[in-house]
C-alpha cells in the first residue's frame, strides 16, 4: 500500500455555468420539473373525474389558475425542447438506410415532426 494521497480536484457547485453547452444541458434537464407538475395535475384531474361533477368543476377551476396555466406553458415548452433535441439527435444515433443509401437527416427530422403534427391533429379531432 502506498502512503500517498490521491489527487482530488476541487469542483465548484457552479462548474456548469462556465460553458454554454453545459448551461443548455442543465436547462434541458431542468425542464422535467414542470413536466412532473403537469403530470401530477392531470393525475389529480383523473381522480376528480372519478369523484364526480363537483370535484371535476373544482379541478377545472384549479387548472384555470394563472400560475397553473404558466406551469403548463413551461411544461409544453420543455417538452417541445426535448422533442427538438431528440429529433435532431436521432439520425446520428440511428441512421436509416433505404435501398442501401442513407436517408438525409433533414428528411428524418421533418418526418418525425410531421408524425407529431398528425398525431396531435388526430387527438384534437377525436377529443
MODELLER restraints for C-alpha pairs under 7 A, 6 or more apart:
rsr = mdl.restraints
at = mdl.atoms
rsr.add(forms.Gaussian(group=physical.xy_distance, feature=features.Distance(at['CA:16:A'], at['CA:22:A']), mean=5.26, stdev=0.5))
rsr.add(forms.Gaussian(group=physical.xy_distance, feature=features.Distance(at['CA:16:A'], at['CA:23:A']), mean=5.97, stdev=0.5))
rsr.add(forms.Gaussian(group=physical.xy_distance, feature=features.Distance(at['CA:17:A'], at['CA:23:A']), mean=5.67, stdev=0.5))
rsr.add(forms.Gaussian(group=physical.xy_distance, feature=features.Distance(at['CA:28:A'], at['CA:82:A']), mean=6.99, stdev=0.5))
rsr.add(forms.Gaussian(group=physical.xy_distance, feature=features.Distance(at['CA:31:A'], at['CA:75:A']), mean=6.83, stdev=0.5))
rsr.add(forms.Gaussian(group=physical.xy_distance, feature=features.Distance(at['CA:31:A'], at['CA:78:A']), mean=5.02, stdev=0.5))
rsr.add(forms.Gaussian(group=physical.xy_distance, feature=features.Distance(at['CA:34:A'], at['CA:71:A']), mean=5.93, stdev=0.5))
rsr.add(forms.Gaussian(group=physical.xy_distance, feature=features.Distance(at['CA:34:A'], at['CA:74:A']), mean=6.51, stdev=0.5))
rsr.add(forms.Gaussian(group=physical.xy_distance, feature=features.Distance(at['CA:34:A'], at['CA:75:A']), mean=4.88, stdev=0.5))
rsr.add(forms.Gaussian(group=physical.xy_distance, feature=features.Distance(at['CA:35:A'], at['CA:75:A']), mean=4.80, stdev=0.5))
rsr.add(forms.Gaussian(group=physical.xy_distance, feature=features.Distance(at['CA:38:A'], at['CA:72:A']), mean=6.04, stdev=0.5))
rsr.add(forms.Gaussian(group=physical.xy_distance, feature=features.Distance(at['CA:38:A'], at['CA:75:A']), mean=6.77, stdev=0.5))
rsr.add(forms.Gaussian(group=physical.xy_distance, feature=features.Distance(at['CA:45:A'], at['CA:59:A']), mean=6.09, stdev=0.5))
rsr.add(forms.Gaussian(group=physical.xy_distance, feature=features.Distance(at['CA:48:A'], at['CA:55:A']), mean=4.89, stdev=0.5))
rsr.add(forms.Gaussian(group=physical.xy_distance, feature=features.Distance(at['CA:48:A'], at['CA:56:A']), mean=4.93, stdev=0.5))
rsr.add(forms.Gaussian(group=physical.xy_distance, feature=features.Distance(at['CA:48:A'], at['CA:59:A']), mean=6.61, stdev=0.5))
rsr.add(forms.Gaussian(group=physical.xy_distance, feature=features.Distance(at['CA:49:A'], at['CA:55:A']), mean=6.90, stdev=0.5))
rsr.add(forms.Gaussian(group=physical.xy_distance, feature=features.Distance(at['CA:49:A'], at['CA:56:A']), mean=5.22, stdev=0.5))
rsr.add(forms.Gaussian(group=physical.xy_distance, feature=features.Distance(at['CA:63:A'], at['CA:69:A']), mean=6.68, stdev=0.5))
rsr.add(forms.Gaussian(group=physical.xy_distance, feature=features.Distance(at['CA:87:A'], at['CA:109:A']), mean=5.58, stdev=0.5))
rsr.add(forms.Gaussian(group=physical.xy_distance, feature=features.Distance(at['CA:87:A'], at['CA:112:A']), mean=6.85, stdev=0.5))
rsr.add(forms.Gaussian(group=physical.xy_distance, feature=features.Distance(at['CA:88:A'], at['CA:109:A']), mean=6.23, stdev=0.5))
rsr.add(forms.Gaussian(group=physical.xy_distance, feature=features.Distance(at['CA:91:A'], at['CA:105:A']), mean=5.65, stdev=0.5))
rsr.add(forms.Gaussian(group=physical.xy_distance, feature=features.Distance(at['CA:91:A'], at['CA:108:A']), mean=6.74, stdev=0.5))
rsr.add(forms.Gaussian(group=physical.xy_distance, feature=features.Distance(at['CA:95:A'], at['CA:102:A']), mean=6.92, stdev=0.5))
rsr.add(forms.Gaussian(group=physical.xy_distance, feature=features.Distance(at['CA:96:A'], at['CA:102:A']), mean=5.85, stdev=0.5))
rsr.add(forms.Gaussian(group=physical.xy_distance, feature=features.Distance(at['CA:96:A'], at['CA:103:A']), mean=5.91, stdev=0.5))
rsr.add(forms.Gaussian(group=physical.xy_distance, feature=features.Distance(at['CA:97:A'], at['CA:103:A']), mean=5.62, stdev=0.5))
